Amino acid sequence: MPYRTRLVAVGACAIDTILTVPHFPAEDSKLRATSLRKRRGGNTPNTLEVLQELISDDVDDAATRPDRPQSNVPASIDLSLMAVLPSRVCAQTEFIASSFEMDAHAYTKSTNVDLFHCIFRENYTEPISAYIVSSEASSSRTIVNHNPLPEMTFEEFVVQAEKLITISATQDEQHSRRIWFHFEGRVPEITYKCIQYLRKHPALQLAKQQLGSELILRISVELEKPLRNGLRDLVLGADYVFYSRSWAEGEGYGSAEACLKGEAEQLGQQRVESLLTPDKLLICTWGAQGACSLMSECWIDSALSRLQDYHVSKSPAYVTHDLDQVVIGTTGAGDAFIAGALFGLIRREMEWHCGLGVQKGGWSVEQTLKFANGVAGRKILQQGFGGLGAATRQLRNALDLQSATNS
């Protein structure tokens, strides 16, 4: 039975103003910008926008290509954003909402991002803002942030999570139902409480996380900012963990592989009762060097509480052979990578927990990493995220064919 998955992305949503200048200005000087752009930003909103592109193109492709393998019929995925926003009726919130609109020809019914579960600060009219000075001479980006909005509280998360759990548990009796929370590691002490709450929720108990259960829970977390206290604690309750290069280097690691092995060893030394999910897929990105993953296969020994064995998979970064294509915009490449990985893990209905194996037609971890690198690699060749679904269609179809042949 196919899954109907609701992905809830929890994180900050901002409006970025990008000033492109010939060179970085000296202090107390005046400089004319060559261009100005305004866009919606934020890690999790960016990831949702890329997922929109990938899902929409996948659905369009399935509807128009009769030779597509039957095992790769698109799964039903609903996208939700949970972020703190200003007043519902202010111009800035309208700008954010409009940024998720798809082209008129797309299958928008299955790719809308709902903002109904955001936390609106009705007394505020300005969102989180980032002012970015981009130097043409040095390719540097200098960013000044401002956040006038009070952060989401644990109690506010609970109110919205209860609504989402109720919707997911009752919406479609023809599908096994899965709710997937993806957290940006923004305010660790609050996020940790949110993950604990989900893991202990009566409708989402781990004892029910078996095939055929009424509602399956998945949690992924992103660890991006270095030296932010409490981020490592979020891993204890997550199924999937994304480590950024900047976070890994801040912890003293010199490579993605070293990061995963080091973090796996620390997890292996945890007491079993503190590991709310003893099986995890750890992923670390490393820019032009690609990405690595470490997938547990019950490598936490319930008796000895230690790491038993692990294998690190490596995937090279996408490299274009078109000499006319050059790197244009690296901003958002990490968000695009996570979107590609989530697409592979959710859309392909991969199940790897303790012997469940990979569903027929599902991608392997290596294939998922290859696709995620492909999405990120194509993103840096363009401004923004538009068209990434079409740009990665050939890669997606090749992986589909490969997985169908191997299943």
Phi, psi and omega in degrees: 000129181289156177273147163251117187249133169253117177263121179250113180263121185248117181179192183272146176235127186230169168245123181262137171244116186252119175256117175268127184233154179300322179205162180292132184288148173287157180298140178062038179235174180237136184215136179276128177282146178275339176198160176223131177229147177235132183211160171279137180232190183111137185302305185289321174299321177298316179299318178296320180297318178294319177300321174307311181298314184293316182293315182300315180292325178296316179294315178300317182295319180295327182283338187247355183241100183292341182273004180295137179303135183296333181289349183250032173297131184303134175283160179277122181230125175253134184250130179228142174251133172239104182214160175274125181233161174288192184310143179301331189257007181274160184297326182292321177293321176297321178297317179296315180298319182292338182291344180264001181288137180264170176299152184297332183277352183280163179278073190294338181301325183264358185234010175293146171258119181270139180253013185294340184253019171282161177257113184264128175265095190293341180269006181240147179240356180243135178272185167301136182233145174230128178250117190246122175259113184253117183271125177288330183289318186247354184062019178278157176232120178251125190240132173242122182256152172215130180232102179275352189267133172300139182293158175298136176267163177299319181297322178293322176298316182301317181301313182286323180297321178299318178297316182293320179295318179297315179299313184293329183283343188236357195280333189208103182283351180274354182232150164290137189255137181224134175244131187236117176260123176249119185253131164282131181284074189263303178240090192305320184294325177284315181299321179300317179294324179296317180294317177301317180300314181296318182293335182258003181294135183305324182279352186233026181298144180301331180298338181264002184277058177236161177302135180094355179288161185292321183213122182259135180255135169230143179228130172235150180225150177247126175252102186246310187283127181288152172059032176262113185300136175095351182297320183297331180295334182294336182294332187301327183254009184262151171271324183230134183231129178249116177258132176274161177297319181297321177295314182298316179294325176297334177268004176093009180274144181257358180201164178296319181297317179297322179299311184294318180294318180294317180290325178296320179295321177295320177296322180295340180267356180287150171293138186304322183293341178275346178268096183295335171227107185287349181244130187217154168249116180259133181229134178230128179263150183217045174057233184294346178269005175085215184214158176231155175223152174229115182254123177284143172232071186059040181278002169265112182284117185295340181269318186261348179055049180215163178289130179261305185203155177203158178223127180264123176264141181241144178223123181290157176292155176289132178236124178278144177257007177272111184294343180278348181265130179231161178293125183248312184214110180275345180299126179091000181296321178295322177294322178293321178300312181298320177299316179297320179293316179296322177302314180295320183284324182270305184300322181271003174054045180289136175230119184235003184291116168041063170089001177292335177077186180259132179299151178304129180085355181280154179280150171285170176300318180298319179293321178297317177297319179299318179293316180299317176296323178296320178294312181295319181295325178282332179296320184289351178270005182212163171274135177075190187246356184300135176084005182293333177297312179293324182294333182254010183298315182298318178296315180300315181295323178295320178291323175301312182296319179296316181291324178293324179292324183276345185278000000 
